[in-house]
Amino acid sequence: MTQTVAVLGTGKIGEALLSGMIRAGWRPADLLVTTRRGDRAQELHTQYGVESVTNAEAAKNADILILAVKPQDMGKLLDELAPHVTADRLVISAAAGITTAFIEDRLTPDTPVVRVMPNTPVLVDEGMSVISAGSHATGAHLATAEEIFGGVGKTLRVPESQQDAATALSGSGPAYFYFLVEAMTDAGILLGLPRAQAHDLIVQAAIGAAVMLRDSGEHPVKLREAVTSPAGTTISAIRELENHGVRAALIAALEAARDRSRELASGNG
C-alpha cells in the first residue's frame, strides 16, 4: 500500500472505490482524485482527506490509475493521459464496454491494463467486480486490482472474452432483481396488501434468500424444493411462472444484454 493511486472520475462508483480503499488501509496521502468541479474536489477533500489534481498530474504522479469515467468520455481522457503515462504504470479501467485493446492502443506500448466490470452494489460494499487482464498485465497486476475492488465486495477473474457475458449477468444483474421486486410489489398490492408492507415483505424475502444461497452452499433447485410442498401454494406459483415462459424470457434478456455489451465494445453504440 505504498503506491500512489489516482481515481480519475469520482462519481458514485469512483467514490465508492475511494472509500473502500481508505477503509482497507490505504492512506489518504497516497490517494489522488480528479474531478470536473471545484466544489466536488473540496467535498472529497473534506470527507476523505484526499488531494484533487488534474488528469495530467495524476498520470505523472500516480503508480496506479483507475479510470472510472463514463464510456463515452474514455477517448478524450486517454488523449489527455497518453503523453504522461509510462509503461511502469498500471491502468485499471472500470468503464463498461471499453476493451483493454482500446486503451492499450492509445497509451505507451507495453502499458499494463486491467479491465474491471463492477456493479452498483459496490456502493454498499456488496459489489461483484469481474476482472480481466490486458495483453501486458501480469498476475501481480490482477492481484492489485483485486485488492482495490475487494474492499467493496467480491471479485472474480475471467478471460476478457467473457466480459460481455459477465456484464449481462452481473453488471446489469441488480436491475433484474429490482425489476422483479417492483413486479412482486405490484402483485402484493393486487392481493390486497399496502404498498409499504408488500415492499418490506419482498425485500426481506430477497435478502434472506440471497444469504441462504451464499451461505448454505446448496444448489438453488434444492433450496427452491425446500419451499415447494406437494400441491401447495409455491408449486402453483411456479407452474404459472413456467406457463408464462419466465425462464425463457430471462435467458433471452441476458442474451440481449450480452449482445448490446458487444456492440458497445465494438464502438457501435
VENLINDA-V867921 format. One line per field, one symbol per residue. phi: phi as a letter, one per 40 degrees, with the letter a starting at -180 (. if undefined). A space follows every 50 residues. Layout:
phi->???
This chain:
phi->.cccbbbchbcccccccdcccccchccdccbbbbbcbccccccccccbgc ccbcccccccbccbbbcbccdcccdccccccdcbcccccbbbbbccgccc cdcdcbbddgccbbbbbcbccdcbgbcbbcbbcccbcbdccccccccccc cbibbacbcccccccccccbccddcccccccdccccccccchccdccdcc ccccccccccccccccgccdcccccccbcdfcccccccdcccccgccccc ccccccccccccccccgcc
